[in-house]
Amino acid sequence: MAGQWPGNEGGTDPWPGLPPSYRDFPHQPDPLEDTLILPPAPLAVEPSSPARPVPADSPDASAFYAEHANALVGDGLWDELAEAAEKNASTGKKGSRKRRVLQIFAMLIVSSVLVCAGAGFWFFRQLYPGNPGSEVMMSVPEGTSLLRLGTLLEEEGVITSAFAFRLYTRVRSIGTISSGMYALQAHSDIDDVIDVLRQGPIRISSAITLPEGTVLSQMIERVDQTDLLGGDAFRGALESGEIRSVYLPDDVGNLEGFLFPDTYQIDETVSEEDFLRRLVSTFDRVAGEVGIVEKAADLALTPYEVVIVASMVEKEARVDGDRAKIARVIYNRHARGMPLGIDATLLYSFGPDPDFSAIDWESTDPYNTRRMPGFPPTPISNPGRASLEAALNPAEGDWLYYVLTDASGEHTFTSSYDAFLRAKADAKRRGIF
């Protein structure tokens, strides 16, 4: 029968699917075509798959091919094909291994790039969050380390990450940061933060006004009312005796009269000692400008006595035009050995808010110039420039008395006691005092 395979005569075709021209055996095919269409060895069949029936006496495929291979392809060609197949198989394994290594290496590179890109993006966002927020006032204490500075900035919401700040400042040095108060913004770019820190702390300034005629106790209260200075520390500086005016006698430790009244600008860098030193140095400068040494000598007085007179003028005068006249009354009385009769001196000994009902105007208190002759022991206020100039340049006149006679603050001056009493009665009648 045509198409019978040797050893399977009359049996089922063991190689279905082959072209019909190859089913008529014996057949001498074209060697090159057979090398392309040689079927593989039969595969093992899973138990669940229906097996093809093969006669028990049929040789297996491998034995068949071994027997007829030389006839099909020739002795030499078969050897070459077998060697080529073995070489291709070996080369394929090595190439496959190399490809796998290259694939793994490429995956590692890609993963590293992605990780680095992600970390870089995170780092960039920490340094440059964008959209700065509201102002943040932050204090940098003295001795703060760079590590602590980053933590403070993060805690105050100025930067997003202290860790990123520390890494960045290792690359970009910010130099030495001064302690103090800084005006920053929330969620700031790192470069903006560094620029502000490099500029140094802001100086929070405050104005403090010390009016003419203010006494030391009142100055202490005004200093204590500021946010930048303390009254107790200022009092301590006053009592220490370390800061003195060049015009203060050696045996006097009280600076009353030698703190120049004015409006002063201060900031957080100013200490109480600094402020006191400034008040005294300002007085010394102004006193020098008005010629206190030379003109005091012309009046046969010491600079300290001139300051005492100026302090009384400051308390008594209401208008500038009366200052030199009041100074002349004081000098005229002093020259005659009369009590000065300046009520402000005794009031000074009772403090800035005296209880008038408790004042004994007949006492022998050294500040009671109604009874005690001469100048009071110390200045009774801190005079300004106008009163210092009036004390050094008294008006010409023979006046011994003065009384407030006008609501504007002007006084009437007279050398007659009777005229003084009449002016005083008239002022009372008109409600001046």
C-alpha positions in Angstrom: 0.0 0.0 0.0 1.3 3.4 -0.9 2.2 5.7 2.0 3.1 2.9 4.5 5.9 3.7 7.0 8.3 0.8 7.6 7.2 -1.2 10.6 3.7 0.2 10.6 2.2 -1.5 7.5 -1.5 -1.2 7.6 -1.3 1.0 10.7 -2.4 4.5 11.5 -0.2 7.3 10.0 2.1 8.3 13.0 2.9 11.7 11.4 -0.3 13.3 10.4 -0.1 16.7 8.8 2.9 16.0 6.5 2.3 16.8 2.9 0.9 13.9 0.9 4.0 13.6 -1.3 5.9 12.5 1.8 3.5 9.8 2.8 4.5 7.5 -0.1 7.5 5.7 1.3 10.1 4.8 0.2 10.7 8.3 -1.0 14.0 10.1 -1.8 13.2 13.7 -0.9 15.4 16.7 -1.6 18.0 16.8 1.2 17.6 20.5 1.9 13.9 20.3 2.0 14.0 17.4 4.5 16.3 19.3 6.8 13.6 21.9 7.1 10.7 19.7 7.6 12.1 16.8 9.7 9.5 16.5 12.4 10.6 16.6 16.0 10.6 13.5 18.2 7.1 12.6 19.5 6.3 14.6 22.7 5.2 12.9 25.9 1.4 12.9 26.2 -0.3 14.1 29.3 -2.5 11.4 30.9 -5.6 13.5 30.2 -4.8 13.8 26.4 -5.9 11.0 24.0 -2.7 9.2 22.8 -2.2 8.1 19.3 -2.2 4.2 19.0 1.2 3.0 18.0 1.8 -0.7 17.2 3.8 -2.5 19.8 6.3 -3.6 17.2 6.9 0.0 15.8 10.4 1.3 16.3 10.6 4.7 18.2 11.3 7.8 16.3 14.8 8.3 17.5 15.9 4.8 16.5 14.2 5.3 13.1 16.1 8.6 12.5 19.4 7.1 13.6 18.9 4.3 11.2 17.9 6.4 8.2 19.6 9.7 8.8 22.6 9.0 6.5 20.3 7.9 3.8 18.3 11.1 4.1 21.0 13.8 4.4 24.4 12.0 3.8 27.1 11.1 6.3 29.1 14.4 6.2 26.1 16.7 6.1 24.5 15.1 9.2 27.7 15.6 11.2 27.9 19.2 10.2 24.3 19.8 11.0 24.7 18.1 14.4 27.8 20.1 15.2 26.1 23.3 14.1 23.0 22.6 16.2 25.1 21.8 19.3 27.1 25.1 18.7 23.9 27.1 18.3 22.5 25.7 21.4 25.6 26.6 23.4 25.8 30.1 21.9 22.1 30.6 22.6 22.5 29.8 26.3 25.4 32.2 26.6 23.7 35.0 24.7 20.5 34.5 26.7 22.6 34.8 29.9 24.3 38.0 28.7 20.9 39.5 27.7 19.5 38.8 31.1 22.5 40.4 32.8 22.2 43.5 30.6 18.5 43.6 31.2 19.0 43.5 35.0 21.8 46.2 34.8 19.6 48.4 32.7 16.7 48.0 35.1 19.0 48.9 38.0 20.2 52.0 36.1 16.6 53.1 35.3 15.6 52.5 38.9 18.5 54.5 40.2 17.7 57.3 37.8 14.1 57.3 38.9 15.0 57.3 42.6 17.5 60.1 42.1 15.0 62.1 40.1 12.4 61.6 42.8 14.8 62.6 45.6 16.0 65.5 43.6 12.4 66.7 43.1 11.7 66.3 46.8 14.8 68.2 47.7 14.1 71.0 45.3 10.5 71.4 46.7 11.9 71.6 50.2 14.3 74.4 49.2 11.9 76.3 46.9 8.3 75.7 48.1 7.0 78.8 46.4 4.3 81.2 47.5 5.8 82.8 50.6 3.3 83.4 53.4 2.8 85.9 56.1 5.6 87.7 58.0 7.3 85.7 60.8 9.2 87.5 63.5 11.9 85.0 64.7 14.5 85.5 67.4 17.9 83.9 67.0 19.4 83.4 70.5 23.1 84.1 71.0 25.3 81.0 70.4 22.7 79.3 68.2 24.4 76.6 66.0 23.6 76.0 62.4 21.9 72.7 63.3 19.7 74.5 65.8 19.0 77.4 63.4 17.6 75.0 60.8 15.3 73.5 63.5 14.1 76.9 64.6 13.4 77.9 61.0 11.3 74.7 60.5 9.5 75.1 63.8 8.5 78.7 62.9 7.3 77.6 59.5 9.9 79.7 57.6 11.3 76.6 55.8 9.8 73.2 55.1 12.7 70.9 56.1 15.5 71.5 58.6 17.3 68.5 57.0 17.2 70.1 53.6 18.4 73.4 55.1 21.4 71.7 56.7 22.4 69.9 53.5 22.1 73.0 51.4 24.1 75.2 53.8 26.9 72.6 53.6 27.2 73.5 49.9 26.4 77.2 50.2 28.1 78.8 53.2 26.0 81.4 55.0 28.8 82.7 57.2 28.3 83.9 60.8 24.7 84.7 61.8 24.2 87.4 64.4 21.8 86.9 67.2 18.7 89.1 67.3 15.3 89.5 65.8 14.7 88.7 62.1 11.7 89.5 59.9 11.2 86.4 57.7 8.3 84.9 55.7 6.6 81.6 56.0 7.4 79.0 53.3 10.3 81.1 52.0 12.7 80.0 49.3 16.0 79.0 50.9 18.0 81.6 49.1 15.7 84.4 50.4 16.1 83.1 54.0 19.9 83.0 53.7 19.9 86.6 52.3 17.8 87.9 55.2 20.0 86.1 57.7 23.2 87.5 56.1 21.8 91.0 56.4 21.7 90.7 60.2 18.9 91.2 62.7 16.5 94.1 62.5 16.6 96.7 65.1 13.3 97.2 66.8 13.3 100.9 67.7 11.2 102.8 70.2 11.0 106.4 71.2 11.1 107.5 74.8 10.4 111.1 75.7 11.7 112.6 79.0 10.0 116.0 79.4 11.9 119.0 80.8 11.5 119.2 84.6 11.2 115.4 85.0 12.7 114.0 88.1 14.7 110.8 88.4 11.8 108.8 89.8 9.6 109.8 86.9 12.4 108.9 84.4 12.6 105.4 85.9 8.9 105.0 85.4 9.1 106.1 81.8 12.0 103.8 81.1 10.1 100.9 82.6 7.1 101.6 80.3 9.2 100.8 77.2 9.4 97.3 75.8 13.1 97.5 75.5 14.4 98.7 78.9 13.6 97.9 82.5 13.1 100.4 85.3 14.8 98.3 87.9 17.9 97.9 85.8 17.9 101.6 85.0 17.6 102.4 88.7 20.5 100.1 89.4 22.6 101.9 86.8 21.8 105.2 88.5 22.7 104.0 92.0 25.9 102.3 90.9 27.8 105.6 90.6 29.8 104.3 87.7 28.3 106.8 85.2 28.9 110.4 86.1 28.7 113.9 84.5 31.9 115.8 84.2 30.1 118.7 86.0 29.1 116.6 89.0 31.1 117.4 92.1 33.3 114.6 93.4 31.3 114.4 96.7 27.9 114.1 95.0 26.6 110.8 93.8 23.1 111.9 92.9 22.6 112.4 89.1 19.4 114.5 89.6 19.6 117.4 87.2 22.3 115.8 85.0 20.1 113.7 82.7 19.2 115.8 79.7 15.4 115.7 78.9 14.6 115.0 75.3 13.1 112.4 73.0 15.5 109.5 72.4 15.3 106.6 69.9 16.4 103.3 71.3 16.5 99.8 70.0 17.1 96.3 71.4 20.8 96.7 71.3 20.7 99.4 73.9 21.1 98.5 77.6 20.0 100.5 80.6 23.6 101.5 81.2 23.9 102.6 77.6 20.8 104.7 77.9 21.9 106.4 81.1 25.3 107.1 79.6 23.6 108.7 76.7 21.4 110.9 78.9 24.5 112.1 80.9 26.7 112.6 77.8 23.9 114.6 76.2 23.7 116.9 79.2 27.4 117.4 79.2 27.4 118.3 75.6 24.6 120.8 76.0 26.1 122.3 79.1 29.3 122.8 77.3 27.5 124.4 74.4 25.9 127.0 76.7 29.1 127.8 78.4 28.3 126.5 81.9 31.9 126.7 83.2 32.7 130.2 82.1 29.4 131.8 82.7 29.0 130.1 86.1 32.3 131.7 87.1 31.0 135.1 86.0 28.1 134.7 88.4 30.4 133.6 91.1 28.8 130.2 91.1 29.9 126.6 90.5 28.4 124.7 87.6 26.6 122.5 90.1 24.9 125.6 91.7 23.9 126.7 88.2 22.2 123.4 87.6 20.3 123.7 90.9 19.1 127.2 89.8 18.1 125.9 86.4 16.2 123.1 88.0 14.1 125.6 90.0 13.5 127.7 86.9 12.3 124.6 85.1 9.7 123.9 87.7 8.5 127.5 88.2 8.4 128.9 84.6 5.3 128.3 82.4 6.5 130.3 79.4 9.9 130.8 77.9 9.8 134.6 78.4 9.6 134.2 82.2 12.7 131.9 82.6 15.4 134.6 82.7 13.3 136.8 85.0 12.7 134.0 87.5 16.4 133.3 87.5 17.0 137.0 88.3 14.6 136.8 91.2 16.4 133.8 92.6 19.8 135.5 92.3 18.5 138.7 93.8 17.1 137.0 96.8 20.2 134.8 97.2 22.4 137.9 97.1 20.4 139.5 99.9 20.3 136.4 102.0 16.6 136.0 101.7 14.8 132.7 101.7 14.2 131.8 98.1 10.5 130.9 98.8 10.3 128.4 95.9 7.5 126.0 97.0 8.6 123.5 94.3 11.7 122.7 96.4 9.8 121.3 99.4 7.4 119.5 97.1 10.4 117.7 95.6 11.3 116.2 98.9 7.8 114.7 99.1 8.0 113.0 95.8 6.3 113.6 92.4 2.8 113.2 93.8 2.8 114.8 97.3 -0.1 115.0 99.7 -0.4 118.7 100.1 -2.3 118.3 103.4 0.7 116.5 104.9 3.2 119.2 104.0 4.5 121.4 106.8 5.5 124.6 105.3 7.2 125.7 108.5 9.5 122.7 108.7 13.2 122.9 108.7 13.5 120.4 105.8 16.7 121.5 103.9 14.4 121.6 100.8 12.0 124.0 102.4 13.2 127.3 100.9 10.5 129.2 102.6 12.4 128.8 105.8 15.9 127.7 105.0 18.3 130.2 103.3 20.4 129.4 100.3 20.0 126.9 97.5 18.4 123.5 98.1 20.9 120.6 98.6 20.5 119.2 95.1 18.7 120.0 91.8 15.0 119.4 92.0 14.5 118.4 88.4 16.3 117.8 85.2 16.3 121.1 83.3 16.3 121.6 79.5 18.5 123.8 77.4 16.2 126.9 77.8 16.4 126.8 81.6 20.1 126.2 81.6 20.6 129.3 79.4 18.3 131.3 81.6 20.2 130.3 84.7 23.5 131.4 83.0 22.0 134.5 81.5 19.5 136.0 84.0 17.5 139.1 82.9 18.4 142.5 84.3 16.0 143.7 87.0 15.6 144.3 90.7 12.7 142.0 91.1 12.3 140.1 94.4 8.8 138.6 93.8 6.7 137.1 91.1 3.2 135.6 90.9 1.1 133.8 88.3 -1.3 136.3 86.9 -2.4 135.0 83.5 -4.0 131.8 82.3 -1.3 131.6 79.6 1.3 131.0 82.3 2.8 134.4 82.5 3.9 135.9 85.8 3.9 139.4 87.1 7.3 140.5 88.6 7.9 143.2 91.2 10.4 144.4 93.7 7.6 145.6 96.0 6.1 143.2 98.5 2.8 145.2 98.6 2.6 145.1 94.8 3.1 141.4 95.0 0.2 140.9 97.4 -2.1 143.0 95.3 -1.2 141.0 92.1 -1.7 137.8 94.0 -5.2 138.8 95.3 -6.2 139.9 91.8 -5.1 136.6 90.3 -7.1 134.6 92.9 -10.2 136.7 92.3 -9.9 136.0 88.6 -9.5 132.3 89.3 -6.0 132.0 88.0 -5.1 129.8 90.9 
